[in-house]
Amino acid sequence: MIRGLSFLLAVLLLNACFSERSEEPIEFEVGRSESLLSRSQRRARAAQIRDAARAAGMTEGWLLAGIADAETGMSHCHSELTWACRGPASPDCGGGPVVAGAGDGPCSLRQGGLGMFQFDAGTFEETLARDGERVLRIDGNVTAAVEFVTRMVVRSRYISGVSTEAQAIAWMNEVRVGNSRWDPWVRTVVHYYNGCRPSFGCWSQRYRHYRDHTSGVFEEMGEEFWEAPSEPERAEDAARVVAQSFPSAREGMAVAPGEMVAGSFEIANEGTASWSPGAVFLATTEPRNRNSPIAHETWISASRVATVADAVEPGEETTLEFLIEAPMTPGEYSQYFNLVREVATSRPPAPTGETCEHSFGGVYADRGCSASWQCCDGAWRSGTGACGECACTDVTGERGCMPELPPEESVEERFFEEPGDAFMQLRVIVDSPTCEEEHDWICEGNERVRCEVGRGERQRCARGCEDGACVAAPDDADGDGHNTSVDCNDGDASIHPGADDPCGDEIDSDCDGIAEACFTTAREEQADAEPDAGVDAGVDAGGDAGVDGGDDWREDPDYGCSASGSARSQGWLVALLCLLGWRRRRC
């Protein structure tokens, strides 16, 4: 009797084991409960799945949405499916937890699938180690799902002719409800995604479950919703920030007064036009062309940071490197940037061959309603108003047109509309350094510093620092264009470097440190002393007569070798000097 009961128990146990394996009674972790998503929220979530799938190359996003709907009702956050377990926090859930599976035991074990696609490698930590923290975000969860189903299609026994991931994507992009690929797709999902095989007792129910959720979400949103949109028309000038070496505006950049920081923006050309040096610039915005408080002297101007170094074709990337300089005054400074294209424009010629008639106040006769030229009182004038307005003026009480024309050539600024004026931002936080010993202004190189109530203050002096004060800019009181750093008399405009300096007036008019004296010869002094002598008759001290041409130093008692009144009495000395070569002229 005992042997019989033992045998019967053994048979029952074996039957239970094999029955459990064949039936595969694994319950859906969260898929059987209704999501808290509203109809509009479901549509928004379906759009997120569609767009993320499309970014990964999969045009039929509804195939993925069907899986997510079967698993979690497309819920990704615990707040959307509150009966489930709480997973790790996600920024897409407002910092709250993602939904976690509840079929692997108590929630305290922190195990089970994560997110709307229920990725599960064991514990939460093991899942994140395998799939990455990207699965906590909606787009990352979808991207991971695309990767998973792609590998799933490659190894599926229900699909033939697919051996690469690219072929798998192409195959899925041809799946339609009811076509030849529809049944192989559903079978593949049930087998490889859920783990239920055709020989298991769960097969029929789960086949219907995934099939109905997938076709249902397709019909719920409509065919047009899932269709891949045509490639949007790209703007001529558009950019995208790839990376930046400066701290983000959210973090802020703490710097000392006057500190210089080097950094860069890496930017991609997302438009259809190429960028060239001298045409595309990094400019300040908010407002546009604002003189930046963090501009450095290496900038092109206070509102133009730099231009691209080389040509940048559409699809290429470039790096704009530059310096910023913190203001000397403590505070918080925010600066926005955008790219701007500068285009040289020419004024179009005035229209010809058309009737120029209108009623005052503005009807254009210009074909196409151009704002470049307007018909004002029967004459073409350069337009300055919007379409339908006339550039006429009534200053004199009579209607007339503005005679001023814009320059024939000018520069037009075209700020990039994509992504806009606020797409690059730096936030600089200038803080006063702390100090211990209070003191008034003192000089430190070309800067002056002081300490008051434990807070330090520093100022940069452009012209140096002396005795705790910045050297003031030199004056030019007389307005002669030369300041006191070079002007030796700033009260007289006729005195400055480079001015004429007449001799003999004892005034240093050209500021070279010398008051020019006048130098005259003895003959000139004699002529000045005897103004009535007229032409020199050439009567020398020895009584010889002759015409003096001004060159005969031998006959001049004050010239040549004679130091006395008689040249003949000193002839021997003259001859000796000539022989010794002390004089260059022949004696």
Beta strands, then each sheet from edge to edge (+ up, - down):
strand 1: 85-89
strand 2: 97-100
strand 3: 239-244
strand 4: 253-255
strand 5: 260-269
strand 6: 280-285
strand 7: 304-307
strand 8: 317-325
strand 9: 331-346
strand 10: 373-376
strand 11: 379-382
strand 12: 392-393
strand 13: 400-401
strand 14: 409-415
strand 15: 424-430
strand 16: 439-444
strand 17: 447-452
strand 18: 455-460
strand 19: 465-466
strand 20: 469-470
sheet 1: 1+ 2-
sheet 2: 3+ 5- 8+
sheet 3: 4+ 15+ 9- 6+ 7-
sheet 4: 4+ 15+ 9- 14+
sheet 5: 10+ 11-
sheet 6: 12+ 13-
sheet 7: 16+ 17- 18+
sheet 8: 19+ 20-
end
